[in-house]
């Protein structure tokens, strides 16, 4: 338990650092958010002192307060789940993010699970069959691993997407058909959501699975040289049990490296959402940035950080469950 | 018990693994046969002779562990680190004793641990929770689980400290007397073999070079290499003497010397040794075999290699259970 608690402490520290950075960032970048908002307000009439004061309060940029007081206020608001008010959507940032988050989490969750499990199975099999035709998969995996997510996304849209120019097999714009269906628990809506998820999910899976395939393959090959795999063979155990012995142990370092993988996947997913205009958190981050909606950007940044940290914590817990040696230290 | 001795890299482990067809790529068995003459201890199991190299995978799996078990040098690496000792017994018994119910498998595993002097509670332990000696005991218990006819012991005690080494060896000898398995004991420690083995075979550069009853080999070696090996052990008593050792170093296996691989280091090398590889052949009038031109034709045998066989009590010759030959 001790080790897990220590890890938890590290994550809390990391979360605090991330929150602080996201507080400081809009305050140090050139282009004061308040000035921007005042300029926008001025377009529809003169913005007097009261108007400026109102904008400052709305943005949490009370220039008459010290930075420290602003910081304390920011943390206090966060603790209450208050992430501020988005002017571009004219809604509380918290509820906006809650409406974006399911799109991202479901897509990300399914894509990562499929790519991790699929990658493990494929990686193990090509490791077991090394020196045969299976090795032909490796250059392809290396190729896909090197492809940037957004590029793969664009290619898939062009080739398979309905907004593309060639096959037009799959939906490639938005999270559902916004003209023909309305959100709700109707068959047509759910169908539409699935249809629209195919291409973005494929993009994330293709781009991330290659990394898992390669790392699992390498780990399994190293593990297969271990004596206990030899002994498992000498014991006359069936081949699948022997493979399981190797794979189960090869999985450990891969799970340990999952923390790095998940950050890459989340980063890639943001770009994929932009390519597909998918209504998740990444697309809205891009949207908010282009509108200079600082509160929304800040809120999304905080939430992404927390999601990544939570995924890392999960990977740590899984690792402790998988490895009895880590359990002993825990 | 047959002892197999030789320097590191002389091919002892390779030979043992090849006999069970466990060599890994890029290793390849090009020819030859490994004959397993099955004489089931309990009366059940396969009878007759099986060529392990020609056997199908399913037949091979039958023989592996249930008739021939292996104990490797490092038990730490031989046990799967992520499952309990009990689970590893269970995997084994479930495959080879399909009819055995779970509770019986568990109690059988407990008995086996008990047999090697471990508490049955240890079934719940993970390998990393056991000491090196305990792990090796657990491994030996596992090797005995199916009452094999042959145990291949590949330096089973090398990784342990001498006290534990002694304990485990005594345990092993006791078990062998009780259960009656034959053993192939691989080690570089010739003096250990003299104590344990009935017969000793010596390997050099991937070839079997001499094979003789333990006492004969120890007191009256016929092979220059064996003679050199024996001279490497300092006597515990008596006057101090300069150690001879064997001049030179083991040959590069990718680039073996022509003829007998030992000739560049052999003090008595003949012209013939540089040209032709000697075959392992019986020396007339004794139960021993040697691969050396000095014992051929009318070559003059040096006095060091011509000592008289010690008169040992006619020990019962061990039946040959496994026979490796190269075609």
Interface residues (C-beta under 8 A of the other chain):
Chain A: X130 X131 X224 X225 X226 X227 X228 X230 X231 X232 X233 X234 X235 X236 X237 X238 X241 X245 X248 X249 X252 X322 X323 X324 X325 X328
Chain B: X17 X20 X22 X24 X25 X60 X61 X62 X63 X64 X65 X66 X69 X70 X72 X74 X77 X78 X79 X80 X81 X82 X83 X91 X92 X95 X96 X126 X128 X129 X139 X142
